[in-house]
Amino acid sequence: MQPPGFNPVLSVLKAGTGQSIVTSTPPGISCGLQCSKDYTIGTEVSLAVITEPGSVFIGWSGDCYPCGKQKTCKITMDVQKACVAVTNSRLRNGWNLLGLTGGNAKDLDTLLGKNKDKVSSVWRWVQEGDEFKWGVALPGYEGNGKSYAEAKGFSLIQDVEPGKGFWVRANNLGEDEEIVLTGDEIGTPGAKLSVDKLSWQLVSLISGRDKSIEELIQGKEDKITSIWKWDIDENNNMKWFVYLPGQEDKGQSYASSKGFGFINTIRVGEGFWVNVKNLNAGEELILDSNLSNQ
């Protein structure tokens, strides 16, 4: 029961590596610029996603989660609500460091589909027992490169898991080809991203929304040596970005001196490296969770 005159607010967030605008009917939201609006209680609001060139809409999280991959989502304003529209950039020729946006593991052949001829290799940092090693798949070769993997001592990748980052080497992509590699939905309610080993970990967000670097590591600063991601800079070039929690300026001066970028945000759909330290036996470090599906 809401008090008389109560007008619930609808808030829209955008997440992912791509670019989009979210508009509403009735009018009031055009996000980009205006990302929240109060509506008369009981109003049915229709949200629509318009993607920029080079970006592909992945799906909804938050209160619009049931709409899945539909670009238009209808929601009834009976209480305050928040919706997240996830849009990712298309693959670029060369190396791409990605994170699976679905809630379940996806076998490699299904993930690549008809785009296998556009991908020369896929790499993951996989755990075997207490050790980590590279896993590889070469889609253009027999058995996805099984003989190459065996000869080099690598694992052969069979699938890609949410919460685990992976490298993709793309080639022969045309300027108008908008190819993304994604799962079937945005996250799984109740899922969490955690690490429990003292080592480098190649991971990705699972919660369906971007996180500032401060939010990601809050309360965990003494457990993380560094965070790295492979991203595009202001000149449209790919390069390493870094964050060093133990340094006074969090690594800004180090990044500047080495020509690296400085990490402010980790986005849905991108992979990132975390170097973990100071974990006690049996301790689990939770980096992201989807307990509220937002």
Buried (B, 14 or more C-beta within 10 A) or exposed (E): EEEEEEEBEBBBBBBBBBBBBBBBEEEBBBBEEBBBBBBEBEBEBEBBBBBEEBBBBBBBBBBBBEBEEBBEBEBEBEEBBBBBBBBBBBBBBEEBBBBBBBBEBBEBEEBBEEBBEBBBBBBBBBBEEEEBEBBBBBBEBEEBBBEBBEEEEBBBBEBBBBBBBBBBBBEEBEEEBBBBBBBBBBBBEEBBBBBBEBBBBBBBBBBBBBBEBEEBBEEBEEBBBBBBBBBBEEEEEEEBBBBBBEEEEBBBEBBEEEEBBBBEBBBBBBBBBBBBEEBEEEEEBEBBBBEEBB
